[in-house]
């Protein structure tokens, strides 16, 4: 099975939500490291911000779907989104 890509969009300097997202993804990576790939986009200067029409940080794209915008999800919500994308 190929890895599910998590794209995290955070601002510079990081807001409290961005800090929470980074902390949460570090925890998720330790649990699902063999099934996920995490990529961070800082911006909004990165091309991906406009590609996904994201205009509010933090945000997360799971697989190819924008799942969270403007908030840091709970661990339970993120794991639910990962299960929807095929992570077991």
Secondary structure as a PSIPRED ss2 file (coil, helix, strand):
# PSIPRED VFORMAT (PSIPRED V4.0)

   1 X C   1.000  0.000  0.000
   2 X C   1.000  0.000  0.000
   3 X C   1.000  0.000  0.000
   4 X E   0.000  0.000  1.000
   5 X E   0.000  0.000  1.000
   6 X E   0.000  0.000  1.000
   7 X E   0.000  0.000  1.000
   8 X E   0.000  0.000  1.000
   9 X E   0.000  0.000  1.000
  10 X E   0.000  0.000  1.000
  11 X E   0.000  0.000  1.000
  12 X C   1.000  0.000  0.000
  13 X C   1.000  0.000  0.000
  14 X C   1.000  0.000  0.000
  15 X C   1.000  0.000  0.000
  16 X H   0.000  1.000  0.000
  17 X H   0.000  1.000  0.000
  18 X H   0.000  1.000  0.000
  19 X H   0.000  1.000  0.000
  20 X H   0.000  1.000  0.000
  21 X H   0.000  1.000  0.000
  22 X H   0.000  1.000  0.000
  23 X H   0.000  1.000  0.000
  24 X H   0.000  1.000  0.000
  25 X H   0.000  1.000  0.000
  26 X H   0.000  1.000  0.000
  27 X H   0.000  1.000  0.000
  28 X H   0.000  1.000  0.000
  29 X H   0.000  1.000  0.000
  30 X H   0.000  1.000  0.000
  31 X H   0.000  1.000  0.000
  32 X H   0.000  1.000  0.000
  33 X C   1.000  0.000  0.000
  34 X C   1.000  0.000  0.000
  35 X C   1.000  0.000  0.000
  36 X E   0.000  0.000  1.000
  37 X E   0.000  0.000  1.000
  38 X E   0.000  0.000  1.000
  39 X E   0.000  0.000  1.000
  40 X E   0.000  0.000  1.000
  41 X E   0.000  0.000  1.000
  42 X E   0.000  0.000  1.000
  43 X E   0.000  0.000  1.000
  44 X C   1.000  0.000  0.000
  45 X C   1.000  0.000  0.000
  46 X C   1.000  0.000  0.000
  47 X H   0.000  1.000  0.000
  48 X H   0.000  1.000  0.000
  49 X H   0.000  1.000  0.000
  50 X H   0.000  1.000  0.000
  51 X H   0.000  1.000  0.000
  52 X C   1.000  0.000  0.000
  53 X C   1.000  0.000  0.000
  54 X C   1.000  0.000  0.000
  55 X C   1.000  0.000  0.000
  56 X C   1.000  0.000  0.000
  57 X C   1.000  0.000  0.000
  58 X C   1.000  0.000  0.000
  59 X E   0.000  0.000  1.000
  60 X E   0.000  0.000  1.000
  61 X E   0.000  0.000  1.000
  62 X E   0.000  0.000  1.000
  63 X C   1.000  0.000  0.000
  64 X C   1.000  0.000  0.000
  65 X E   0.000  0.000  1.000
  66 X E   0.000  0.000  1.000
  67 X E   0.000  0.000  1.000
  68 X E   0.000  0.000  1.000
  69 X E   0.000  0.000  1.000
  70 X C   1.000  0.000  0.000
  71 X C   1.000  0.000  0.000
  72 X C   1.000  0.000  0.000
  73 X C   1.000  0.000  0.000
  74 X C   1.000  0.000  0.000
  75 X H   0.000  1.000  0.000
  76 X H   0.000  1.000  0.000
  77 X H   0.000  1.000  0.000
  78 X H   0.000  1.000  0.000
  79 X H   0.000  1.000  0.000
  80 X H   0.000  1.000  0.000
  81 X H   0.000  1.000  0.000
  82 X H   0.000  1.000  0.000
  83 X H   0.000  1.000  0.000
  84 X H   0.000  1.000  0.000
  85 X C   1.000  0.000  0.000
  86 X C   1.000  0.000  0.000
  87 X C   1.000  0.000  0.000
  88 X C   1.000  0.000  0.000
